[in-house]
Amino acid sequence: MSAFKRMLFKVAGRKYDQMTAKKNQHYYFIFVHEDAAGSERISELFAERHIKASVDEVFTLDDINKALQKVAAGKSKGKTIIRITG
């Protein structure tokens, strides 16, 4: 990644750096291509490092408007999942 992009991320992430430092936490960005290989690599990284995603709530497709309203209001404290069943 270029020095310019690293500097932009540092400036943009300053608020989150301060928040996580207060709680003795860490966060990392992982950039992948939106393809099968990228998805597979992310899955492998999560498994290798025992990373668990933070899931806030799971909604059915019938409740998609509730899910979107919750996310838009900034009230989601993790991933908001829409379950689509066939």
N, CA, C and O atoms as a GROMACS GRO file, in nm:
protein
  344
    1MET      N    1   0.085  -0.117   0.000
    1MET     CA    2   0.000   0.000   0.000
    1MET      C    3   0.090   0.123   0.000
    1MET      O    4   0.194   0.126   0.066
    2SER      N    5   0.049   0.223  -0.073
    2SER     CA    6   0.130   0.343  -0.085
    2SER      C    7   0.134   0.420   0.048
    2SER      O    8   0.047   0.405   0.134
    3ALA      N    9   0.238   0.501   0.063
    3ALA     CA   10   0.252   0.582   0.184
    3ALA      C   11   0.135   0.678   0.200
    3ALA      O   12   0.090   0.704   0.312
    4PHE      N   13   0.086   0.732   0.089
    4PHE     CA   14  -0.028   0.823   0.094
    4PHE      C   15  -0.153   0.754   0.149
    4PHE      O   16  -0.223   0.810   0.233
    5LYS      N   17  -0.180   0.633   0.102
    5LYS     CA   18  -0.297   0.558   0.152
    5LYS      C   19  -0.280   0.524   0.300
    5LYS      O   20  -0.376   0.531   0.376
    6ARG      N   21  -0.160   0.486   0.340
    6ARG     CA   22  -0.136   0.456   0.482
    6ARG      C   23  -0.162   0.579   0.568
    6ARG      O   24  -0.219   0.568   0.677
    7MET      N   25  -0.119   0.695   0.519
    7MET     CA   26  -0.141   0.819   0.593
    7MET      C   27  -0.290   0.850   0.604
    7MET      O   28  -0.338   0.892   0.710
    8LEU      N   29  -0.364   0.830   0.496
    8LEU     CA   30  -0.509   0.854   0.500
    8LEU      C   31  -0.578   0.762   0.600
    8LEU      O   32  -0.664   0.806   0.676
    9PHE      N   33  -0.541   0.635   0.603
    9PHE     CA   34  -0.600   0.542   0.698
    9PHE      C   35  -0.563   0.580   0.841
    9PHE      O   36  -0.646   0.566   0.932
   10LYS      N   37  -0.443   0.628   0.862
   10LYS     CA   38  -0.402   0.669   0.996
   10LYS      C   39  -0.487   0.786   1.044
   10LYS      O   40  -0.533   0.786   1.159
   11VAL      N   41  -0.509   0.884   0.959
   11VAL     CA   42  -0.591   1.000   0.995
   11VAL      C   43  -0.736   0.957   1.018
   11VAL      O   44  -0.798   0.995   1.117
   12ALA      N   45  -0.789   0.879   0.925
   12ALA     CA   46  -0.929   0.836   0.935
   12ALA      C   47  -0.953   0.746   1.055
   12ALA      O   48  -1.062   0.747   1.113
   13GLY      N   49  -0.852   0.668   1.094
   13GLY     CA   50  -0.869   0.572   1.202
   13GLY      C   51  -0.831   0.623   1.339
   13GLY      O   52  -0.840   0.549   1.437
   14ARG      N   53  -0.789   0.748   1.350
   14ARG     CA   54  -0.743   0.802   1.478
   14ARG      C   55  -0.848   0.787   1.587
   14ARG      O   56  -0.816   0.749   1.700
   15LYS      N   57  -0.973   0.816   1.555
   15LYS     CA   58  -1.082   0.806   1.653
   15LYS      C   59  -1.094   0.662   1.705
   15LYS      O   60  -1.110   0.639   1.824
   16TYR      N   61  -1.085   0.565   1.613
   16TYR     CA   62  -1.098   0.424   1.652
   16TYR      C   63  -0.974   0.377   1.728
   16TYR      O   64  -0.984   0.292   1.816
   17ASP      N   65  -0.858   0.431   1.693
   17ASP     CA   66  -0.737   0.398   1.768
   17ASP      C   67  -0.751   0.439   1.914
   17ASP      O   68  -0.714   0.364   2.004
   18GLN      N   69  -0.804   0.558   1.937
   18GLN     CA   70  -0.822   0.606   2.074
   18GLN      C   71  -0.926   0.524   2.149
   18GLN      O   72  -0.906   0.491   2.266
   19MET      N   73  -1.036   0.491   2.082
   19MET     CA   74  -1.142   0.412   2.147
   19MET      C   75  -1.090   0.275   2.187
   19MET      O   76  -1.115   0.229   2.299
   20THR      N   77  -1.019   0.208   2.096
   20THR     CA   78  -0.971   0.074   2.127
   20THR      C   79  -0.859   0.075   2.230
   20THR      O   80  -0.848  -0.017   2.311
   21ALA      N   81  -0.776   0.178   2.229
   21ALA     CA   82  -0.668   0.188   2.327
   21ALA      C   83  -0.724   0.196   2.468
   21ALA      O   84  -0.667   0.137   2.561
   22LYS      N   85  -0.834   0.268   2.486
   22LYS     CA   86  -0.895   0.280   2.619
   22LYS      C   87  -0.942   0.145   2.671
   22LYS      O   88  -0.944   0.122   2.792
   23LYS      N   89  -0.980   0.055   2.580
   23LYS     CA   90  -1.031  -0.077   2.620
   23LYS      C   91  -0.927  -0.187   2.603
   23LYS      O   92  -0.957  -0.305   2.615
   24ASN      N   93  -0.802  -0.146   2.573
   24ASN     CA   94  -0.694  -0.241   2.551
   24ASN      C   95  -0.731  -0.342   2.442
   24ASN      O   96  -0.708  -0.462   2.457
   25GLN      N   97  -0.788  -0.292   2.333
   25GLN     CA   98  -0.829  -0.375   2.221
   25GLN      C   99  -0.749  -0.336   2.097
   25GLN      O  100  -0.682  -0.232   2.096
   26HIS      N  101  -0.757  -0.419   1.995
   26HIS     CA  102  -0.688  -0.394   1.869
   26HIS      C  103  -0.784  -0.422   1.755
   26HIS      O  104  -0.877  -0.501   1.769
   27TYR      N  105  -0.759  -0.358   1.642
   27TYR     CA  106  -0.836  -0.389   1.522
   27TYR      C  107  -0.743  -0.384   1.403
   27TYR      O  108  -0.639  -0.318   1.406
   28TYR      N  109  -0.780  -0.455   1.299
   28TYR     CA  110  -0.699  -0.462   1.178
   28TYR      C  111  -0.790  -0.455   1.057
   28TYR      O  112  -0.905  -0.498   1.062
   29PHE      N  113  -0.738  -0.400   0.949
   29PHE     CA  114  -0.810  -0.400   0.822
   29PHE      C  115  -0.751  -0.509   0.734
   29PHE      O  116  -0.629  -0.527   0.729
   30ILE      N  117  -0.837  -0.579   0.665
   30ILE     CA  118  -0.793  -0.679   0.568
   30ILE      C  119  -0.861  -0.646   0.436
   30ILE      O  120  -0.984  -0.635   0.430
   31PHE      N  121  -0.783  -0.630   0.332
   31PHE     CA  122  -0.837  -0.598   0.201
   31PHE      C  123  -0.825  -0.719   0.111
   31PHE      O  124  -0.718  -0.777   0.096
   32VAL      N  125  -0.936  -0.756   0.050
   32VAL     CA  126  -0.936  -0.870  -0.042
   32VAL      C  127  -1.020  -0.833  -0.164
   32VAL      O  128  -1.100  -0.739  -0.161
   33HIS      N  129  -1.001  -0.909  -0.270
   33HIS     CA  130  -1.085  -0.892  -0.389
   33HIS      C  131  -1.220  -0.958  -0.363
   33HIS      O  132  -1.230  -1.055  -0.287
   34GLU      N  133  -1.322  -0.905  -0.425
   34GLU     CA  134  -1.458  -0.961  -0.408
   34GLU      C  135  -1.476  -1.078  -0.503
   34GLU      O  136  -1.549  -1.069  -0.602
   35ASP      N  137  -1.409  -1.187  -0.473
   35ASP     CA  138  -1.421  -1.306  -0.555
   35ASP      C  139  -1.410  -1.428  -0.464
   35ASP      O  140  -1.390  -1.415  -0.344
   36ALA      N  141  -1.424  -1.544  -0.522
   36ALA     CA  142  -1.421  -1.668  -0.443
   36ALA      C  143  -1.288  -1.685  -0.370
   36ALA      O  144  -1.286  -1.729  -0.255
   37ALA      N  145  -1.178  -1.652  -0.436
   37ALA     CA  146  -1.046  -1.669  -0.373
   37ALA      C  147  -1.032  -1.577  -0.251
   37ALA      O  148  -0.978  -1.618  -0.148
   38GLY      N  149  -1.079  -1.453  -0.263
   38GLY     CA  150  -1.072  -1.360  -0.151
   38GLY      C  151  -1.157  -1.406  -0.034
   38GLY      O  152  -1.114  -1.400   0.081
   39SER      N  153  -1.277  -1.453  -0.064
   39SER     CA  154  -1.366  -1.504   0.042
   39SER      C  155  -1.306  -1.626   0.110
   39SER      O  156  -1.316  -1.641   0.232
   40GLU      N  157  -1.245  -1.711   0.031
   40GLU     CA  158  -1.182  -1.832   0.087
   40GLU      C  159  -1.066  -1.794   0.178
   40GLU      O  160  -1.049  -1.853   0.285
   41ARG      N  161  -0.986  -1.697   0.137
   41ARG     CA  162  -0.871  -1.656   0.218
   41ARG      C  163  -0.915  -1.594   0.350
   41ARG      O  164  -0.855  -1.620   0.454
   42ILE      N  165  -1.020  -1.512   0.347
   42ILE     CA  166  -1.072  -1.453   0.472
   42ILE      C  167  -1.119  -1.564   0.565
   42ILE      O  168  -1.091  -1.560   0.685
   43SER      N  169  -1.190  -1.661   0.511
   43SER     CA  170  -1.237  -1.773   0.592
   43SER      C  171  -1.121  -1.847   0.656
   43SER      O  172  -1.128  -1.884   0.773
   44GLU      N  173  -1.013  -1.869   0.580
   44GLU     CA  174  -0.895  -1.936   0.633
   44GLU      C  175  -0.830  -1.854   0.744
   44GLU      O  176  -0.791  -1.910   0.847
   45LEU      N  177  -0.818  -1.723   0.725
   45LEU     CA  178  -0.757  -1.637   0.827
   45LEU      C  179  -0.836  -1.640   0.957
   45LEU      O  180  -0.778  -1.648   1.066
   46PHE      N  181  -0.968  -1.634   0.946
   46PHE     CA  182  -1.052  -1.637   1.066
   46PHE      C  183  -1.035  -1.769   1.139
   46PHE      O  184  -1.027  -1.772   1.262
   47ALA      N  185  -1.028  -1.878   1.065
   47ALA     CA  186  -1.013  -2.010   1.127
   47ALA      C  187  -0.874  -2.025   1.190
   47ALA      O  188  -0.862  -2.074   1.302
   48GLU      N  189  -0.770  -1.982   1.118
   48GLU     CA  190  -0.632  -1.995   1.168
   48GLU      C  191  -0.612  -1.915   1.297
   48GLU      O  192  -0.545  -1.962   1.389
   49ARG      N  193  -0.668  -1.798   1.304
   49ARG     CA  194  -0.643  -1.709   1.418
   49ARG      C  195  -0.755  -1.712   1.522
   49ARG      O  196  -0.753  -1.635   1.618
   50HIS      N  197  -0.851  -1.800   1.501
   50HIS     CA  198  -0.963  -1.816   1.594
   50HIS      C  199  -1.037  -1.684   1.616
   50HIS      O  200  -1.070  -1.647   1.729
   51ILE      N  201  -1.061  -1.613   1.506
   51ILE     CA  202  -1.132  -1.485   1.511
   51ILE      C  203  -1.281  -1.513   1.500
   51ILE      O  204  -1.325  -1.590   1.414
   52LYS      N  205  -1.358  -1.452   1.586
   52LYS     CA  206  -1.503  -1.468   1.582
   52LYS      C  207  -1.565  -1.334   1.544
   52LYS      O  208  -1.534  -1.231   1.603
   53ALA      N  209  -1.652  -1.337   1.447
   53ALA     CA  210  -1.723  -1.215   1.406
   53ALA      C  211  -1.825  -1.179   1.514
   53ALA      O  212  -1.884  -1.266   1.577
   54SER      N  213  -1.844  -1.050   1.532
   54SER     CA  214  -1.940  -1.001   1.628
   54SER      C  215  -2.076  -0.987   1.558
   54SER      O  216  -2.095  -0.897   1.477
   55VAL      N  217  -2.168  -1.076   1.590
   55VAL     CA  218  -2.302  -1.073   1.529
   55VAL      C  219  -2.397  -1.006   1.626
   55VAL      O  220  -2.415  -1.050   1.739
   56ASP      N  221  -2.459  -0.898   1.579
   56ASP     CA  222  -2.552  -0.823   1.663
   56ASP      C  223  -2.689  -0.891   1.664
   56ASP      O  224  -2.743  -0.922   1.770
   57GLU      N  225  -2.743  -0.914   1.545
   57GLU     CA  226  -2.878  -0.971   1.538
   57GLU      C  227  -2.898  -1.035   1.401
   57GLU      O  228  -2.840  -0.992   1.301
   58VAL      N  229  -2.981  -1.138   1.397
   58VAL     CA  230  -3.015  -1.206   1.273
   58VAL      C  231  -3.162  -1.180   1.243
   58VAL      O  232  -3.249  -1.206   1.326
   59PHE      N  233  -3.189  -1.127   1.124
   59PHE     CA  234  -3.325  -1.096   1.080
   59PHE      C  235  -3.365  -1.191   0.968
   59PHE      O  236  -3.280  -1.239   0.893
   60THR      N  237  -3.494  -1.216   0.956
   60THR     CA  238  -3.545  -1.290   0.841
   60THR      C  239  -3.564  -1.192   0.726
   60THR      O  240  -3.563  -1.070   0.746
   61LEU      N  241  -3.580  -1.244   0.608
   61LEU     CA  242  -3.602  -1.159   0.492
   61LEU      C  243  -3.730  -1.076   0.508
   61LEU      O  244  -3.738  -0.964   0.458
   62ASP      N  245  -3.828  -1.130   0.578
   62ASP     CA  246  -3.952  -1.056   0.602
   62ASP      C  247  -3.929  -0.931   0.688
   62ASP      O  248  -4.005  -0.835   0.681
   63ASP      N  249  -3.824  -0.933   0.770
   63ASP     CA  250  -3.794  -0.821   0.860
   63ASP      C  251  -3.678  -0.734   0.810
   63ASP      O  252  -3.612  -0.666   0.888
   64ILE      N  253  -3.654  -0.737   0.681
   64ILE     CA  254  -3.540  -0.664   0.626
   64ILE      C  255  -3.550  -0.514   0.653
   64ILE      O  256  -3.448  -0.448   0.676
   65ASN      N  257  -3.671  -0.458   0.651
   65ASN     CA  258  -3.685  -0.314   0.680
   65ASN      C  259  -3.643  -0.280   0.822
   65ASN      O  260  -3.583  -0.176   0.846
   66LYS      N  261  -3.675  -0.368   0.917
   66LYS     CA  262  -3.632  -0.347   1.056
   66LYS      C  263  -3.479  -0.350   1.065
   66LYS      O  264  -3.419  -0.268   1.134
   67ALA      N  265  -3.420  -0.443   0.994
   67ALA     CA  266  -3.274  -0.455   0.995
   67ALA      C  267  -3.210  -0.330   0.936
   67ALA      O  268  -3.114  -0.277   0.993
   68LEU      N  269  -3.260  -0.284   0.824
   68LEU     CA  270  -3.205  -0.165   0.760
   68LEU      C  271  -3.222  -0.041   0.846
   68LEU      O  272  -3.133   0.044   0.852
   69GLN      N  273  -3.335  -0.030   0.914
   69GLN     CA  274  -3.358   0.084   1.002
   69GLN      C  275  -3.260   0.082   1.120
   69GLN      O  276  -3.208   0.186   1.160
   70LYS      N  277  -3.235  -0.036   1.175
   70LYS     CA  278  -3.143  -0.048   1.288
   70LYS      C  279  -3.002  -0.006   1.247
   70LYS      O  280  -2.936   0.068   1.319
   71VAL      N  281  -2.957  -0.053   1.131
   71VAL     CA  282  -2.824  -0.018   1.084
   71VAL      C  283  -2.816   0.131   1.052
   71VAL      O  284  -2.718   0.197   1.088
   72ALA      N  285  -2.918   0.184   0.984
   72ALA     CA  286  -2.918   0.327   0.948
   72ALA      C  287  -2.918   0.417   1.072
   72ALA      O  288  -2.862   0.527   1.068
   73ALA      N  289  -2.979   0.370   1.180
   73ALA     CA  290  -2.984   0.449   1.304
   73ALA      C  291  -2.855   0.436   1.385
   73ALA      O  292  -2.839   0.501   1.488
   74GLY      N  293  -2.762   0.350   1.338
   74GLY     CA  294  -2.636   0.333   1.410
   74GLY      C  295  -2.649   0.252   1.537
   74GLY      O  296  -2.566   0.266   1.627
   75LYS      N  297  -2.751   0.168   1.546
   75LYS     CA  298  -2.775   0.093   1.669
   75LYS      C  299  -2.724  -0.050   1.664
   75LYS      O  300  -2.743  -0.125   1.759
   76SER      N  301  -2.660  -0.088   1.554
   76SER     CA  302  -2.606  -0.223   1.543
   76SER      C  303  -2.470  -0.228   1.609
   76SER      O  304  -2.385  -0.142   1.583
   77LYS      N  305  -2.447  -0.325   1.695
   77LYS     CA  306  -2.320  -0.337   1.766
   77LYS      C  307  -2.243  -0.460   1.718
   77LYS      O  308  -2.181  -0.530   1.797
   78GLY      N  309  -2.248  -0.483   1.591
   78GLY     CA  310  -2.182  -0.597   1.528
   78GLY      C  311  -2.243  -0.616   1.391
   78GLY      O  312  -2.305  -0.524   1.337
   79LYS      N  313  -2.227  -0.733   1.337
   79LYS     CA  314  -2.283  -0.761   1.205
   79LYS      C  315  -2.433  -0.784   1.217
   79LYS      O  316  -2.479  -0.857   1.304
   80THR      N  317  -2.507  -0.722   1.128
   80THR     CA  318  -2.650  -0.746   1.117
   80THR      C  319  -2.669  -0.842   1.000
   80THR      O  320  -2.632  -0.812   0.887
   81ILE      N  321  -2.727  -0.956   1.028
   81ILE     CA  322  -2.739  -1.064   0.930
   81ILE      C  323  -2.883  -1.073   0.880
   81ILE      O  324  -2.978  -1.064   0.959
   82ILE      N  325  -2.898  -1.090   0.749
   82ILE     CA  326  -3.029  -1.119   0.688
   82ILE      C  327  -3.026  -1.266   0.647
   82ILE      O  328  -2.948  -1.305   0.561
   83ARG      N  329  -3.111  -1.345   0.709
   83ARG     CA  330  -3.116  -1.488   0.677
   83ARG      C  331  -3.213  -1.509   0.562
   83ARG      O  332  -3.330  -1.473   0.569
   84ILE      N  333  -3.162  -1.568   0.455
   84ILE     CA  334  -3.244  -1.597   0.337
   84ILE      C  335  -3.250  -1.748   0.326
   84ILE      O  336  -3.149  -1.814   0.304
   85THR      N  337  -3.371  -1.802   0.340
   85THR     CA  338  -3.390  -1.946   0.329
   85THR      C  339  -3.475  -1.977   0.209
   85THR      O  340  -3.560  -1.897   0.170
   86GLY      N  341  -3.452  -2.092   0.150
   86GLY     CA  342  -3.524  -2.128   0.027
   86GLY      C  343  -3.642  -2.215   0.050
   86GLY      O  344  -3.711  -2.252  -0.046
   0.00000   0.00000   0.00000
